[in-house]
Amino acid sequence: MPTAGVPAPVSSQGGDSVDRQRGGKSIKAAWASWAGVSVLMLVIWGATWVSTGGGASYFWPVWVIGPWGAGMLIWTLNERFGDR
């Protein structure tokens, strides 16, 4: 007896390739977001560095770019090699 709201099982023949394609697109979008925010952080830091005459020597964007990039790298590697 079918139950309302419960999706039908997906066959194993095509589901995996569709999931990988979607995952690849979402990974690319996530990396694009990381790159965009990284550039924005670098521009802001560069503008403050120039406006203070080089006085803003503390490179604070590393606290945004580094951990986010590390998490992205772990996620990407897990998506690529996690199923093997």
mmCIF file of the N, C-alpha and C atoms, coordinates in Angstrom:
data_MODEL
# 
_entry.id   MODEL 
# 
loop_
_atom_site.group_PDB 
_atom_site.id 
_atom_site.type_symbol 
_atom_site.label_atom_id 
_atom_site.label_alt_id 
_atom_site.label_comp_id 
_atom_site.label_asym_id 
_atom_site.label_entity_id 
_atom_site.label_seq_id 
_atom_site.pdbx_PDB_ins_code 
_atom_site.Cartn_x 
_atom_site.Cartn_y 
_atom_site.Cartn_z 
_atom_site.occupancy 
_atom_site.B_iso_or_equiv 
_atom_site.pdbx_formal_charge 
_atom_site.auth_seq_id 
_atom_site.auth_comp_id 
_atom_site.auth_asym_id 
_atom_site.auth_atom_id 
_atom_site.pdbx_PDB_model_num 
ATOM 1   N N  . MET A 1 1  ? 0.841  -1.170 0.000   1.00 0.00 ? 1  MET A N  1 
ATOM 2   C CA . MET A 1 1  ? 0.000  0.000  0.000   1.00 0.00 ? 1  MET A CA 1 
ATOM 3   C C  . MET A 1 1  ? 0.892  1.241  0.000   1.00 0.00 ? 1  MET A C  1 
ATOM 4   N N  . PRO A 1 2  ? 0.789  2.129  -1.014  1.00 0.00 ? 2  PRO A N  1 
ATOM 5   C CA . PRO A 1 2  ? 1.629  3.318  -1.082  1.00 0.00 ? 2  PRO A CA 1 
ATOM 6   C C  . PRO A 1 2  ? 1.301  4.299  0.045   1.00 0.00 ? 2  PRO A C  1 
ATOM 7   N N  . THR A 1 3  ? 2.345  4.923  0.563   1.00 0.00 ? 3  THR A N  1 
ATOM 8   C CA . THR A 1 3  ? 2.195  5.894  1.631   1.00 0.00 ? 3  THR A CA 1 
ATOM 9   C C  . THR A 1 3  ? 2.422  7.293  1.068   1.00 0.00 ? 3  THR A C  1 
ATOM 10  N N  . ALA A 1 4  ? 1.523  8.209  1.386   1.00 0.00 ? 4  ALA A N  1 
ATOM 11  C CA . ALA A 1 4  ? 1.645  9.578  0.884   1.00 0.00 ? 4  ALA A CA 1 
ATOM 12  C C  . ALA A 1 4  ? 2.868  10.251 1.498   1.00 0.00 ? 4  ALA A C  1 
ATOM 13  N N  . GLY A 1 5  ? 3.629  10.960 0.668   1.00 0.00 ? 5  GLY A N  1 
ATOM 14  C CA . GLY A 1 5  ? 4.783  11.717 1.146   1.00 0.00 ? 5  GLY A CA 1 
ATOM 15  C C  . GLY A 1 5  ? 6.076  10.939 1.195   1.00 0.00 ? 5  GLY A C  1 
ATOM 16  N N  . VAL A 1 6  ? 6.043  9.640  0.930   1.00 0.00 ? 6  VAL A N  1 
ATOM 17  C CA . VAL A 1 6  ? 7.255  8.836  0.942   1.00 0.00 ? 6  VAL A CA 1 
ATOM 18  C C  . VAL A 1 6  ? 7.712  8.656  -0.501  1.00 0.00 ? 6  VAL A C  1 
ATOM 19  N N  . PRO A 1 7  ? 8.932  9.100  -0.832  1.00 0.00 ? 7  PRO A N  1 
ATOM 20  C CA . PRO A 1 7  ? 9.394  8.965  -2.215  1.00 0.00 ? 7  PRO A CA 1 
ATOM 21  C C  . PRO A 1 7  ? 9.671  7.513  -2.576  1.00 0.00 ? 7  PRO A C  1 
ATOM 22  N N  . ALA A 1 8  ? 9.512  7.225  -3.849  1.00 0.00 ? 8  ALA A N  1 
ATOM 23  C CA . ALA A 1 8  ? 9.797  5.879  -4.345  1.00 0.00 ? 8  ALA A CA 1 
ATOM 24  C C  . ALA A 1 8  ? 11.299 5.653  -4.313  1.00 0.00 ? 8  ALA A C  1 
ATOM 25  N N  . PRO A 1 9  ? 11.744 4.417  -4.103  1.00 0.00 ? 9  PRO A N  1 
ATOM 26  C CA . PRO A 1 9  ? 13.179 4.141  -4.091  1.00 0.00 ? 9  PRO A CA 1 
ATOM 27  C C  . PRO A 1 9  ? 13.803 4.445  -5.457  1.00 0.00 ? 9  PRO A C  1 
ATOM 28  N N  . VAL A 1 10 ? 15.024 4.947  -5.424  1.00 0.00 ? 10 VAL A N  1 
ATOM 29  C CA . VAL A 1 10 ? 15.741 5.268  -6.652  1.00 0.00 ? 10 VAL A CA 1 
ATOM 30  C C  . VAL A 1 10 ? 16.546 4.049  -7.067  1.00 0.00 ? 10 VAL A C  1 
ATOM 31  N N  . SER A 1 11 ? 16.527 3.741  -8.349  1.00 0.00 ? 11 SER A N  1 
ATOM 32  C CA . SER A 1 11 ? 17.297 2.583  -8.810  1.00 0.00 ? 11 SER A CA 1 
ATOM 33  C C  . SER A 1 11 ? 18.776 2.904  -8.724  1.00 0.00 ? 11 SER A C  1 
ATOM 34  N N  . SER A 1 12 ? 19.579 1.892  -8.503  1.00 0.00 ? 12 SER A N  1 
ATOM 35  C CA . SER A 1 12 ? 21.012 2.106  -8.357  1.00 0.00 ? 12 SER A CA 1 
ATOM 36  C C  . SER A 1 12 ? 21.717 2.271  -9.694  1.00 0.00 ? 12 SER A C  1 
ATOM 37  N N  . GLN A 1 13 ? 20.995 2.133  -10.789 1.00 0.00 ? 13 GLN A N  1 
ATOM 38  C CA . GLN A 1 13 ? 21.640 2.226  -12.094 1.00 0.00 ? 13 GLN A CA 1 
ATOM 39  C C  . GLN A 1 13 ? 21.995 3.666  -12.445 1.00 0.00 ? 13 GLN A C  1 
ATOM 40  N N  . GLY A 1 14 ? 21.119 4.622  -12.210 1.00 0.00 ? 14 GLY A N  1 
ATOM 41  C CA . GLY A 1 14 ? 21.392 5.984  -12.638 1.00 0.00 ? 14 GLY A CA 1 
ATOM 42  C C  . GLY A 1 14 ? 21.529 6.975  -11.515 1.00 0.00 ? 14 GLY A C  1 
ATOM 43  N N  . GLY A 1 15 ? 21.147 6.616  -10.329 1.00 0.00 ? 15 GLY A N  1 
ATOM 44  C CA . GLY A 1 15 ? 21.144 7.561  -9.229  1.00 0.00 ? 15 GLY A CA 1 
ATOM 45  C C  . GLY A 1 15 ? 22.525 8.057  -8.835  1.00 0.00 ? 15 GLY A C  1 
ATOM 46  N N  . ASP A 1 16 ? 23.506 7.143  -8.850  1.00 0.00 ? 16 ASP A N  1 
ATOM 47  C CA . ASP A 1 16 ? 24.839 7.508  -8.413  1.00 0.00 ? 16 ASP A CA 1 
ATOM 48  C C  . ASP A 1 16 ? 25.460 8.540  -9.340  1.00 0.00 ? 16 ASP A C  1 
ATOM 49  N N  . SER A 1 17 ? 25.323 8.360  -10.641 1.00 0.00 ? 17 SER A N  1 
ATOM 50  C CA . SER A 1 17 ? 25.920 9.317  -11.578 1.00 0.00 ? 17 SER A CA 1 
ATOM 51  C C  . SER A 1 17 ? 25.231 10.673 -11.492 1.00 0.00 ? 17 SER A C  1 
ATOM 52  N N  . VAL A 1 18 ? 23.921 10.671 -11.264 1.00 0.00 ? 18 VAL A N  1 
ATOM 53  C CA . VAL A 1 18 ? 23.207 11.942 -11.114 1.00 0.00 ? 18 VAL A CA 1 
ATOM 54  C C  . VAL A 1 18 ? 23.677 12.651 -9.857  1.00 0.00 ? 18 VAL A C  1 
ATOM 55  N N  . ASP A 1 19 ? 23.843 11.917 -8.749  1.00 0.00 ? 19 ASP A N  1 
ATOM 56  C CA . ASP A 1 19 ? 24.315 12.510 -7.503  1.00 0.00 ? 19 ASP A CA 1 
ATOM 57  C C  . ASP A 1 19 ? 25.728 13.078 -7.675  1.00 0.00 ? 19 ASP A C  1 
ATOM 58  N N  . ARG A 1 20 ? 26.577 12.372 -8.377  1.00 0.00 ? 20 ARG A N  1 
ATOM 59  C CA . ARG A 1 20 ? 27.939 12.854 -8.594  1.00 0.00 ? 20 ARG A CA 1 
ATOM 60  C C  . ARG A 1 20 ? 27.939 14.124 -9.438  1.00 0.00 ? 20 ARG A C  1 
ATOM 61  N N  . GLN A 1 21 ? 27.070 14.180 -10.450 1.00 0.00 ? 21 GLN A N  1 
ATOM 62  C CA . GLN A 1 21 ? 26.997 15.377 -11.276 1.00 0.00 ? 21 GLN A CA 1 
ATOM 63  C C  . GLN A 1 21 ? 26.514 16.555 -10.440 1.00 0.00 ? 21 GLN A C  1 
ATOM 64  N N  . ARG A 1 22 ? 25.502 16.333 -9.641  1.00 0.00 ? 22 ARG A N  1 
ATOM 65  C CA . ARG A 1 22 ? 25.005 17.407 -8.775  1.00 0.00 ? 22 ARG A CA 1 
ATOM 66  C C  . ARG A 1 22 ? 26.065 17.821 -7.771  1.00 0.00 ? 22 ARG A C  1 
ATOM 67  N N  . GLY A 1 23 ? 26.756 16.828 -7.198  1.00 0.00 ? 23 GLY A N  1 
ATOM 68  C CA . GLY A 1 23 ? 27.807 17.127 -6.241  1.00 0.00 ? 23 GLY A CA 1 
ATOM 69  C C  . GLY A 1 23 ? 28.921 17.932 -6.869  1.00 0.00 ? 23 GLY A C  1 
ATOM 70  N N  . GLY A 1 24 ? 29.284 17.592 -8.094  1.00 0.00 ? 24 GLY A N  1 
ATOM 71  C CA . GLY A 1 24 ? 30.321 18.338 -8.788  1.00 0.00 ? 24 GLY A CA 1 
ATOM 72  C C  . GLY A 1 24 ? 29.929 19.776 -9.013  1.00 0.00 ? 24 GLY A C  1 
ATOM 73  N N  . LYS A 1 25 ? 28.670 20.004 -9.359  1.00 0.00 ? 25 LYS A N  1 
ATOM 74  C CA . LYS A 1 25 ? 28.203 21.370 -9.572  1.00 0.00 ? 25 LYS A CA 1 
ATOM 75  C C  . LYS A 1 25 ? 28.176 22.143 -8.267  1.00 0.00 ? 25 LYS A C  1 
ATOM 76  N N  . SER A 1 26 ? 27.748 21.492 -7.190  1.00 0.00 ? 26 SER A N  1 
ATOM 77  C CA . SER A 1 26 ? 27.693 22.202 -5.915  1.00 0.00 ? 26 SER A CA 1 
ATOM 78  C C  . SER A 1 26 ? 29.096 22.469 -5.386  1.00 0.00 ? 26 SER A C  1 
ATOM 79  N N  . ILE A 1 27 ? 30.030 21.572 -5.643  1.00 0.00 ? 27 ILE A N  1 
ATOM 80  C CA . ILE A 1 27 ? 31.413 21.809 -5.228  1.00 0.00 ? 27 ILE A CA 1 
ATOM 81  C C  . ILE A 1 27 ? 31.985 22.984 -6.002  1.00 0.00 ? 27 ILE A C  1 
ATOM 82  N N  . LYS A 1 28 ? 31.723 23.026 -7.300  1.00 0.00 ? 28 LYS A N  1 
ATOM 83  C CA . LYS A 1 28 ? 32.218 24.152 -8.106  1.00 0.00 ? 28 LYS A CA 1 
ATOM 84  C C  . LYS A 1 28 ? 31.615 25.474 -7.629  1.00 0.00 ? 28 LYS A C  1 
ATOM 85  N N  . ALA A 1 29 ? 30.339 25.462 -7.312  1.00 0.00 ? 29 ALA A N  1 
ATOM 86  C CA . ALA A 1 29 ? 29.682 26.677 -6.821  1.00 0.00 ? 29 ALA A CA 1 
ATOM 87  C C  . ALA A 1 29 ? 30.259 27.089 -5.473  1.00 0.00 ? 29 ALA A C  1 
ATOM 88  N N  . ALA A 1 30 ? 30.529 26.120 -4.617  1.00 0.00 ? 30 ALA A N  1 
ATOM 89  C CA . ALA A 1 30 ? 31.097 26.430 -3.304  1.00 0.00 ? 30 ALA A CA 1 
ATOM 90  C C  . ALA A 1 30 ? 32.512 26.990 -3.438  1.00 0.00 ? 30 ALA A C  1 
ATOM 91  N N  . TRP A 1 31 ? 33.311 26.411 -4.332  1.00 0.00 ? 31 TRP A N  1 
ATOM 92  C CA . TRP A 1 31 ? 34.659 26.941 -4.551  1.00 0.00 ? 31 TRP A CA 1 
ATOM 93  C C  . TRP A 1 31 ? 34.603 28.336 -5.150  1.00 0.00 ? 31 TRP A C  1 
ATOM 94  N N  . ALA A 1 32 ? 33.635 28.581 -6.030  1.00 0.00 ? 32 ALA A N  1 
ATOM 95  C CA . ALA A 1 32 ? 33.477 29.917 -6.606  1.00 0.00 ? 32 ALA A CA 1 
ATOM 96  C C  . ALA A 1 32 ? 33.112 30.921 -5.518  1.00 0.00 ? 32 ALA A C  1 
ATOM 97  N N  . SER A 1 33 ? 32.254 30.529 -4.580  1.00 0.00 ? 33 SER A N  1 
ATOM 98  C CA . SER A 1 33 ? 31.903 31.406 -3.458  1.00 0.00 ? 33 SER A CA 1 
ATOM 99  C C  . SER A 1 33 ? 33.122 31.690 -2.600  1.00 0.00 ? 33 SER A C  1 
ATOM 100 N N  . TRP A 1 34 ? 33.895 30.662 -2.309  1.00 0.00 ? 34 TRP A N  1 
ATOM 101 C CA . TRP A 1 34 ? 35.108 30.834 -1.512  1.00 0.00 ? 34 TRP A CA 1 
ATOM 102 C C  . TRP A 1 34 ? 36.077 31.782 -2.216  1.00 0.00 ? 34 TRP A C  1 
ATOM 103 N N  . ALA A 1 35 ? 36.252 31.608 -3.513  1.00 0.00 ? 35 ALA A N  1 
ATOM 104 C CA . ALA A 1 35 ? 37.170 32.469 -4.261  1.00 0.00 ? 35 ALA A CA 1 
ATOM 105 C C  . ALA A 1 35 ? 36.680 33.913 -4.271  1.00 0.00 ? 35 ALA A C  1 
ATOM 106 N N  . GLY A 1 36 ? 35.385 34.107 -4.466  1.00 0.00 ? 36 GLY A N  1 
ATOM 107 C CA . GLY A 1 36 ? 34.831 35.456 -4.480  1.00 0.00 ? 36 GLY A CA 1 
ATOM 108 C C  . GLY A 1 36 ? 34.995 36.166 -3.153  1.00 0.00 ? 36 GLY A C  1 
ATOM 109 N N  . VAL A 1 37 ? 34.702 35.471 -2.076  1.00 0.00 ? 37 VAL A N  1 
ATOM 110 C CA . VAL A 1 37 ? 34.850 36.070 -0.741  1.00 0.00 ? 37 VAL A CA 1 
ATOM 111 C C  . VAL A 1 37 ? 36.324 36.302 -0.430  1.00 0.00 ? 37 VAL A C  1 
ATOM 112 N N  . SER A 1 38 ? 37.176 35.388 -0.868  1.00 0.00 ? 38 SER A N  1 
ATOM 113 C CA . SER A 1 38 ? 38.613 35.560 -0.644  1.00 0.00 ? 38 SER A CA 1 
ATOM 114 C C  . SER A 1 38 ? 39.126 36.806 -1.342  1.00 0.00 ? 38 SER A C  1 
ATOM 115 N N  . VAL A 1 39 ? 38.715 37.004 -2.586  1.00 0.00 ? 39 VAL A N  1 
ATOM 116 C CA . VAL A 1 39 ? 39.124 38.207 -3.315  1.00 0.00 ? 39 VAL A CA 1 
ATOM 117 C C  . VAL A 1 39 ? 38.595 39.455 -2.609  1.00 0.00 ? 39 VAL A C  1 
ATOM 118 N N  . LEU A 1 40 ? 37.358 39.418 -2.169  1.00 0.00 ? 40 LEU A N  1 
ATOM 119 C CA . LEU A 1 40 ? 36.776 40.550 -1.452  1.00 0.00 ? 40 LEU A CA 1 
ATOM 120 C C  . LEU A 1 40 ? 37.577 40.864 -0.179  1.00 0.00 ? 40 LEU A C  1 
ATOM 121 N N  . MET A 1 41 ? 37.928 39.841 0.585   1.00 0.00 ? 41 MET A N  1 
ATOM 122 C CA . MET A 1 41 ? 38.710 40.042 1.794   1.00 0.00 ? 41 MET A CA 1 
ATOM 123 C C  . MET A 1 41 ? 40.077 40.642 1.471   1.00 0.00 ? 41 MET A C  1 
ATOM 124 N N  . LEU A 1 42 ? 40.698 40.151 0.403   1.00 0.00 ? 42 LEU A N  1 
ATOM 125 C CA . LEU A 1 42 ? 42.007 40.676 0.015   1.00 0.00 ? 42 LEU A CA 1 
ATOM 126 C C  . LEU A 1 42 ? 41.922 42.126 -0.445  1.00 0.00 ? 42 LEU A C  1 
ATOM 127 N N  . VAL A 1 43 ? 40.853 42.477 -1.147  1.00 0.00 ? 43 VAL A N  1 
ATOM 128 C CA . VAL A 1 43 ? 40.669 43.863 -1.587  1.00 0.00 ? 43 VAL A CA 1 
ATOM 129 C C  . VAL A 1 43 ? 40.466 44.776 -0.379  1.00 0.00 ? 43 VAL A C  1 
ATOM 130 N N  . ILE A 1 44 ? 39.647 44.345 0.565   1.00 0.00 ? 44 ILE A N  1 
ATOM 131 C CA . ILE A 1 44 ? 39.419 45.155 1.768   1.00 0.00 ? 44 ILE A CA 1 
ATOM 132 C C  . ILE A 1 44 ? 40.716 45.314 2.551   1.00 0.00 ? 44 ILE A C  1 
ATOM 133 N N  . TRP A 1 45 ? 41.442 44.207 2.739   1.00 0.00 ? 45 TRP A N  1 
ATOM 134 C CA . TRP A 1 45 ? 42.706 44.288 3.463   1.00 0.00 ? 45 TRP A CA 1 
ATOM 135 C C  . TRP A 1 45 ? 43.704 45.172 2.719   1.00 0.00 ? 45 TRP A C  1 
ATOM 136 N N  . GLY A 1 46 ? 43.772 45.024 1.392   1.00 0.00 ? 46 GLY A N  1 
ATOM 137 C CA . GLY A 1 46 ? 44.676 45.851 0.595   1.00 0.00 ? 46 GLY A CA 1 
ATOM 138 C C  . GLY A 1 46 ? 44.330 47.331 0.680   1.00 0.00 ? 46 GLY A C  1 
ATOM 139 N N  . ALA A 1 47 ? 43.044 47.642 0.670   1.00 0.00 ? 47 ALA A N  1 
ATOM 140 C CA . ALA A 1 47 ? 42.620 49.040 0.778   1.00 0.00 ? 47 ALA A CA 1 
ATOM 141 C C  . ALA A 1 47 ? 42.997 49.614 2.143   1.00 0.00 ? 47 ALA A C  1 
ATOM 142 N N  . THR A 1 48 ? 42.829 48.844 3.204   1.00 0.00 ? 48 THR A N  1 
ATOM 143 C CA . THR A 1 48 ? 43.207 49.335 4.527   1.00 0.00 ? 48 THR A CA 1 
ATOM 144 C C  . THR A 1 48 ? 44.726 49.454 4.644   1.00 0.00 ? 48 THR A C  1 
ATOM 145 N N  . TRP A 1 49 ? 45.444 48.562 4.022   1.00 0.00 ? 49 TRP A N  1 
ATOM 146 C CA . TRP A 1 49 ? 46.905 48.615 4.052   1.00 0.00 ? 49 TRP A CA 1 
ATOM 147 C C  . TRP A 1 49 ? 47.417 49.869 3.346   1.00 0.00 ? 49 TRP A C  1 
ATOM 148 N N  . VAL A 1 50 ? 46.834 50.150 2.156   1.00 0.00 ? 50 VAL A N  1 
ATOM 149 C CA . VAL A 1 50 ? 47.239 51.332 1.398   1.00 0.00 ? 50 VAL A CA 1 
ATOM 150 C C  . VAL A 1 50 ? 46.835 52.607 2.131   1.00 0.00 ? 50 VAL A C  1 
ATOM 151 N N  . SER A 1 51 ? 45.619 52.637 2.680   1.00 0.00 ? 51 SER A N  1 
ATOM 152 C CA . SER A 1 51 ? 45.134 53.863 3.329   1.00 0.00 ? 51 SER A CA 1 
ATOM 153 C C  . SER A 1 51 ? 45.892 54.193 4.610   1.00 0.00 ? 51 SER A C  1 
ATOM 154 N N  . THR A 1 52 ? 46.495 53.197 5.245   1.00 0.00 ? 52 THR A N  1 
ATOM 155 C CA . THR A 1 52 ? 47.262 53.454 6.463   1.00 0.00 ? 52 THR A CA 1 
ATOM 156 C C  . THR A 1 52 ? 48.751 53.575 6.173   1.00 0.00 ? 52 THR A C  1 
ATOM 157 N N  . GLY A 1 53 ? 49.108 53.588 4.908   1.00 0.00 ? 53 GLY A N  1 
ATOM 158 C CA . GLY A 1 53 ? 50.521 53.710 4.549   1.00 0.00 ? 53 GLY A CA 1 
ATOM 159 C C  . GLY A 1 53 ? 51.326 52.471 4.874   1.00 0.00 ? 53 GLY A C  1 
ATOM 160 N N  . GLY A 1 54 ? 50.696 51.323 4.797   1.00 0.00 ? 54 GLY A N  1 
ATOM 161 C CA . GLY A 1 54 ? 51.388 50.064 5.083   1.00 0.00 ? 54 GLY A CA 1 
ATOM 162 C C  . GLY A 1 54 ? 51.392 49.714 6.558   1.00 0.00 ? 54 GLY A C  1 
ATOM 163 N N  . GLY A 1 55 ? 50.620 50.434 7.338   1.00 0.00 ? 55 GLY A N  1 
ATOM 164 C CA . GLY A 1 55 ? 50.602 50.193 8.774   1.00 0.00 ? 55 GLY A CA 1 
ATOM 165 C C  . GLY A 1 55 ? 49.780 48.986 9.192   1.00 0.00 ? 55 GLY A C  1 
ATOM 166 N N  . ALA A 1 56 ? 48.848 48.567 8.349   1.00 0.00 ? 56 ALA A N  1 
ATOM 167 C CA . ALA A 1 56 ? 48.010 47.408 8.685   1.00 0.00 ? 56 ALA A CA 1 
ATOM 168 C C  . ALA A 1 56 ? 48.733 46.138 8.249   1.00 0.00 ? 56 ALA A C  1 
ATOM 169 N N  . SER A 1 57 ? 49.759 45.769 8.987   1.00 0.00 ? 57 SER A N  1 
ATOM 170 C CA . SER A 1 57 ? 50.569 44.625 8.577   1.00 0.00 ? 57 SER A CA 1 
ATOM 171 C C  . SER A 1 57 ? 49.967 43.282 8.978   1.00 0.00 ? 57 SER A C  1 
ATOM 172 N N  . TYR A 1 58 ? 49.025 43.298 9.921   1.00 0.00 ? 58 TYR A N  1 
ATOM 173 C CA . TYR A 1 58 ? 48.403 42.043 10.341  1.00 0.00 ? 58 TYR A CA 1 
ATOM 174 C C  . TYR A 1 58 ? 47.483 41.538 9.237   1.00 0.00 ? 58 TYR A C  1 
ATOM 175 N N  . PHE A 1 59 ? 47.759 40.349 8.731   1.00 0.00 ? 59 PHE A N  1 
ATOM 176 C CA . PHE A 1 59 ? 47.001 39.786 7.612   1.00 0.00 ? 59 PHE A CA 1 
ATOM 177 C C  . PHE A 1 59 ? 45.799 39.007 8.151   1.00 0.00 ? 59 PHE A C  1 
ATOM 178 N N  . TRP A 1 60 ? 44.736 39.724 8.497   1.00 0.00 ? 60 TRP A N  1 
ATOM 179 C CA . TRP A 1 60 ? 43.545 39.112 9.083   1.00 0.00 ? 60 TRP A CA 1 
ATOM 180 C C  . TRP A 1 60 ? 42.737 38.255 8.110   1.00 0.00 ? 60 TRP A C  1 
ATOM 181 N N  . PRO A 1 61 ? 42.807 38.442 6.761   1.00 0.00 ? 61 PRO A N  1 
ATOM 182 C CA . PRO A 1 61 ? 42.020 37.570 5.882   1.00 0.00 ? 61 PRO A CA 1 
ATOM 183 C C  . PRO A 1 61 ? 42.360 36.085 5.997   1.00 0.00 ? 61 PRO A C  1 
ATOM 184 N N  . VAL A 1 62 ? 43.521 35.778 6.564   1.00 0.00 ? 62 VAL A N  1 
ATOM 185 C CA . VAL A 1 62 ? 43.890 34.375 6.725   1.00 0.00 ? 62 VAL A CA 1 
ATOM 186 C C  . VAL A 1 62 ? 42.874 33.626 7.591   1.00 0.00 ? 62 VAL A C  1 
ATOM 187 N N  . TRP A 1 63 ? 42.201 34.350 8.513   1.00 0.00 ? 63 TRP A N  1 
ATOM 188 C CA . TRP A 1 63 ? 41.229 33.713 9.403   1.00 0.00 ? 63 TRP A CA 1 
ATOM 189 C C  . TRP A 1 63 ? 39.906 33.420 8.708   1.00 0.00 ? 63 TRP A C  1 
ATOM 190 N N  . VAL A 1 64 ? 39.699 33.998 7.554   1.00 0.00 ? 64 VAL A N  1 
ATOM 191 C CA . VAL A 1 64 ? 38.516 33.682 6.749   1.00 0.00 ? 64 VAL A CA 1 
ATOM 192 C C  . VAL A 1 64 ? 38.896 32.687 5.652   1.00 0.00 ? 64 VAL A C  1 
ATOM 193 N N  . ILE A 1 65 ? 39.954 33.017 4.924   1.00 0.00 ? 65 ILE A N  1 
ATOM 194 C CA . ILE A 1 65 ? 40.362 32.228 3.763   1.00 0.00 ? 65 ILE A CA 1 
ATOM 195 C C  . ILE A 1 65 ? 40.874 30.841 4.169   1.00 0.00 ? 65 ILE A C  1 
ATOM 196 N N  . GLY A 1 66 ? 41.689 30.781 5.205   1.00 0.00 ? 66 GLY A N  1 
ATOM 197 C CA . GLY A 1 66 ? 42.328 29.520 5.604   1.00 0.00 ? 66 GLY A CA 1 
ATOM 198 C C  . GLY A 1 66 ? 41.368 28.434 6.074   1.00 0.00 ? 66 GLY A C  1 
ATOM 199 N N  . PRO A 1 67 ? 40.607 28.669 7.150   1.00 0.00 ? 67 PRO A N  1 
ATOM 200 C CA . PRO A 1 67 ? 39.716 27.613 7.631   1.00 0.00 ? 67 PRO A CA 1 
ATOM 201 C C  . PRO A 1 67 ? 38.637 27.222 6.624   1.00 0.00 ? 67 PRO A C  1 
ATOM 202 N N  . TRP A 1 68 ? 38.091 28.222 5.937   1.00 0.00 ? 68 TRP A N  1 
ATOM 203 C CA . TRP A 1 68 ? 37.068 27.917 4.936   1.00 0.00 ? 68 TRP A CA 1 
ATOM 204 C C  . TRP A 1 68 ? 37.676 27.089 3.806   1.00 0.00 ? 68 TRP A C  1 
ATOM 205 N N  . GLY A 1 69 ? 38.852 27.465 3.348   1.00 0.00 ? 69 GLY A N  1 
ATOM 206 C CA . GLY A 1 69 ? 39.529 26.713 2.290   1.00 0.00 ? 69 GLY A CA 1 
ATOM 207 C C  . GLY A 1 69 ? 39.881 25.301 2.727   1.00 0.00 ? 69 GLY A C  1 
ATOM 208 N N  . ALA A 1 70 ? 40.311 25.148 3.972   1.00 0.00 ? 70 ALA A N  1 
ATOM 209 C CA . ALA A 1 70 ? 40.636 23.817 4.487   1.00 0.00 ? 70 ALA A CA 1 
ATOM 210 C C  . ALA A 1 70 ? 39.388 22.935 4.533   1.00 0.00 ? 70 ALA A C  1 
ATOM 211 N N  . GLY A 1 71 ? 38.289 23.504 4.991   1.00 0.00 ? 71 GLY A N  1 
ATOM 212 C CA . GLY A 1 71 ? 37.036 22.744 5.006   1.00 0.00 ? 71 GLY A CA 1 
ATOM 213 C C  . GLY A 1 71 ? 36.578 22.373 3.607   1.00 0.00 ? 71 GLY A C  1 
ATOM 214 N N  . MET A 1 72 ? 36.747 23.297 2.677   1.00 0.00 ? 72 MET A N  1 
ATOM 215 C CA . MET A 1 72 ? 36.382 23.025 1.285   1.00 0.00 ? 72 MET A CA 1 
ATOM 216 C C  . MET A 1 72 ? 37.251 21.909 0.701   1.00 0.00 ? 72 MET A C  1 
ATOM 217 N N  . LEU A 1 73 ? 38.548 21.943 1.018   1.00 0.00 ? 73 LEU A N  1 
ATOM 218 C CA . LEU A 1 73 ? 39.453 20.918 0.518   1.00 0.00 ? 73 LEU A CA 1 
ATOM 219 C C  . LEU A 1 73 ? 39.083 19.538 1.059   1.00 0.00 ? 73 LEU A C  1 
ATOM 220 N N  . ILE A 1 74 ? 38.773 19.473 2.346   1.00 0.00 ? 74 ILE A N  1 
ATOM 221 C CA . ILE A 1 74 ? 38.357 18.200 2.943   1.00 0.00 ? 74 ILE A CA 1 
ATOM 222 C C  . ILE A 1 74 ? 37.081 17.696 2.291   1.00 0.00 ? 74 ILE A C  1 
ATOM 223 N N  . TRP A 1 75 ? 36.107 18.593 2.095   1.00 0.00 ? 75 TRP A N  1 
ATOM 224 C CA . TRP A 1 75 ? 34.847 18.211 1.464   1.00 0.00 ? 75 TRP A CA 1 
ATOM 225 C C  . TRP A 1 75 ? 35.076 17.717 0.035   1.00 0.00 ? 75 TRP A C  1 
ATOM 226 N N  . THR A 1 76 ? 35.906 18.441 -0.724  1.00 0.00 ? 76 THR A N  1 
ATOM 227 C CA . THR A 1 76 ? 36.170 18.064 -2.111  1.00 0.00 ? 76 THR A CA 1 
ATOM 228 C C  . THR A 1 76 ? 36.849 16.703 -2.187  1.00 0.00 ? 76 THR A C  1 
ATOM 229 N N  . LEU A 1 77 ? 37.859 16.491 -1.356  1.00 0.00 ? 77 LEU A N  1 
ATOM 230 C CA . LEU A 1 77 ? 38.554 15.202 -1.368  1.00 0.00 ? 77 LEU A CA 1 
ATOM 231 C C  . LEU A 1 77 ? 37.630 14.070 -0.929  1.00 0.00 ? 77 LEU A C  1 
ATOM 232 N N  . ASN A 1 78 ? 36.769 14.339 0.028   1.00 0.00 ? 78 ASN A N  1 
ATOM 233 C CA . ASN A 1 78 ? 35.817 13.331 0.479   1.00 0.00 ? 78 ASN A CA 1 
ATOM 234 C C  . ASN A 1 78 ? 34.832 12.971 -0.627  1.00 0.00 ? 78 ASN A C  1 
ATOM 235 N N  . GLU A 1 79 ? 34.388 13.962 -1.388  1.00 0.00 ? 79 GLU A N  1 
ATOM 236 C CA . GLU A 1 79 ? 33.475 13.706 -2.500  1.00 0.00 ? 79 GLU A CA 1 
ATOM 237 C C  . GLU A 1 79 ? 34.155 12.897 -3.604  1.00 0.00 ? 79 GLU A C  1 
ATOM 238 N N  . ARG A 1 80 ? 35.427 13.188 -3.853  1.00 0.00 ? 80 ARG A N  1 
ATOM 239 C CA . ARG A 1 80 ? 36.139 12.514 -4.935  1.00 0.00 ? 80 ARG A CA 1 
ATOM 240 C C  . ARG A 1 80 ? 36.579 11.115 -4.557  1.00 0.00 ? 80 ARG A C  1 
ATOM 241 N N  . PHE A 1 81 ? 37.123 10.952 -3.357  1.00 0.00 ? 81 PHE A N  1 
ATOM 242 C CA . PHE A 1 81 ? 37.742 9.696  -2.990  1.00 0.00 ? 81 PHE A CA 1 
ATOM 243 C C  . PHE A 1 81 ? 37.054 8.958  -1.845  1.00 0.00 ? 81 PHE A C  1 
ATOM 244 N N  . GLY A 1 82 ? 35.970 9.512  -1.335  1.00 0.00 ? 82 GLY A N  1 
ATOM 245 C CA . GLY A 1 82 ? 35.293 8.921  -0.187  1.00 0.00 ? 82 GLY A CA 1 
ATOM 246 C C  . GLY A 1 82 ? 34.570 7.618  -0.490  1.00 0.00 ? 82 GLY A C  1 
ATOM 247 N N  . ASP A 1 83 ? 34.169 7.407  -1.733  1.00 0.00 ? 83 ASP A N  1 
ATOM 248 C CA . ASP A 1 83 ? 33.396 6.208  -2.081  1.00 0.00 ? 83 ASP A CA 1 
ATOM 249 C C  . ASP A 1 83 ? 34.273 5.040  -2.485  1.00 0.00 ? 83 ASP A C  1 
ATOM 250 N N  . ARG A 1 84 ? 35.555 5.236  -2.521  1.00 0.00 ? 84 ARG A N  1 
ATOM 251 C CA . ARG A 1 84 ? 36.441 4.159  -2.989  1.00 0.00 ? 84 ARG A CA 1 
ATOM 252 C C  . ARG A 1 84 ? 36.803 3.232  -1.898  1.00 0.00 ? 84 ARG A C  1 
# 
